[in-house]
Amino acid sequence: MPSPLHLFNTLLPIVSFWAKRAVAICCVAACLSSCAGSAPAFGERGYTESGKASYYARKFQGRTMANGEKYRRGKLTAAHRTLPLGTKVKVTNTRTSKSVKVRITDRGPFISGRIVDLSEKAARRLDFIKAGVIPVELKVIQPAPVK
């Protein structure tokens, strides 16, 4: 029967190999988890959403928006259900990669699946006047000013 010291000396290289491997795996996992930052908080710069966009009909021209301004179809504005008023976002048509920067000035759209209603000028820049509704990605580029 081999002595305990003999067993220890025989098993030490094997244990050391697996122990070193385990420590290396843990170090890599820790580095990757610390490098992969968490997603930006709602309304903060870099926050993104995907969904569908529509645009305001001409009949809304001159009506008061949630921020108190009158809707002007020739301005680059948008409605979002929950982003703070005054937030600036970049809206990208995912089919054509065209994008436009708009300011959130109103609330809406209130139709399932739609995340943003754009002014007519913004819709023209994204080239979807005929389509009416398009898939988009919305990204916050400047949070709303703090009051």
N, C-alpha and C positions, 0 to 999 in steps of 0.2 A: 504494500500500500504506500502510495507516495505521501511524502510529508506535506504538511500545510504550507510550508515555505516554498516547496517545489511547485505546488499548485498555484500559489500566489505569483511566483515568478513566471509561470507558464501563461496564466490568464491576464497578467498585467498589460502586455502589448495589445491583446484583443480588446480589453476594456478601454484602454487608452484610445485606440482607434475609434471606437463607437462614442466614447465620451467627447473626443475632439470633434467628431462629426456632428453630434447633438449640439455642442456649443456653437459651432459654425452656423448651423441651421437657425438656431435661436438669434444669433447676431444678424444674419441676413433678414430674417423676419422682422426684427426690431427696426432695422434701417428702412426697410420698405414701408412699414406702417408709419414711421415718422415722416418719411418723404412724401407720402401720399396724403396731402392735406385734405381736410374735410371740405365739402361743398360749401360755397358761400351761403350765408343765411338769407332768408327771404327778404327781398328788397335791397340787399347789399350789392355792391359792384361785383359783377361776375355771375350773379344768380341767373339761371336760365329756366325756360319753360318751352315745351313743344306742344303744338296743337293747331287749331285752324284760325285763320283771320278772315274777317269780313270788313266791309266799310260802310260808313254812314251814307244814307240816301240823301239826295239833294234837299228833300223836304225839311231836313233838320237845320239847314242854313239859318243862322241867326238865333237859334234857340239857346237858352242858357245851359251851360254844362255844370257839372258838379263843383268845379272850382270857381264858379261865378262868372266866367268869361262867356262870351257868345261864340257859338260854333262857327268857324269859317272854314269852308271846304278847301280853300287855298293855303291853309297852314298845315304844318307837319305835326299833327296831334293824334292822340289815340285814347281809347277807353279801355280800362282794365278793371276787373271786379274788385281786386284787393290791393294792388300796389299803391303806395302812397302817391297822392296827387303831386305832380311836379317831378316825379321820377323820369329820367331820360333813359330810353331803351333803344336798342338796335333790333329791328325786326327783319328777318331774312326769309325770303321765299325759298323753301327747300327744294323746289323743282328747278328754279333758274339761278339760284345763288345770288340774286339781286337783293340788296338790303337798303334800309332807310332808317334814319334816326328820328325818333319822335318823342314828344313829351306827353306824359299821362295827364290828361285834363278832365277826364270824365269817368263814370262808372258804367260797366257793361263789358262785353255782351252778355245777355242773359239766356243764351241758347247753348244747350249741352254740347261740349266738344270745342266750342270757340273760346279762345283765350284773349283775343284782342279785336277791337273795332277800330279801324283806321280812318283818318280823314281821306277825302277823295284824292288830294294831292299825293298823300303817302301811298294810296292804292295804285295810282298811276305810276309812281316810281317803281313799285313792285310788279307792275304790268299784270294786274288782275282785274281790271274793270269789267271785262267781258265774263270772266270766270265767276266773279262774285265772292267765292270762298276759296282759299288756298291753304295748304299746309305751311306752317311757319315755325321758326325758332325765335324766341324772344330772349334778349340778354340785357340785363341792367348794365348801363355804362356809366350812369351817375345817379346815386341815390337822391331822393327828394331832399331839398334843403331843410335843415332843422329849424323849427320855429320856436 
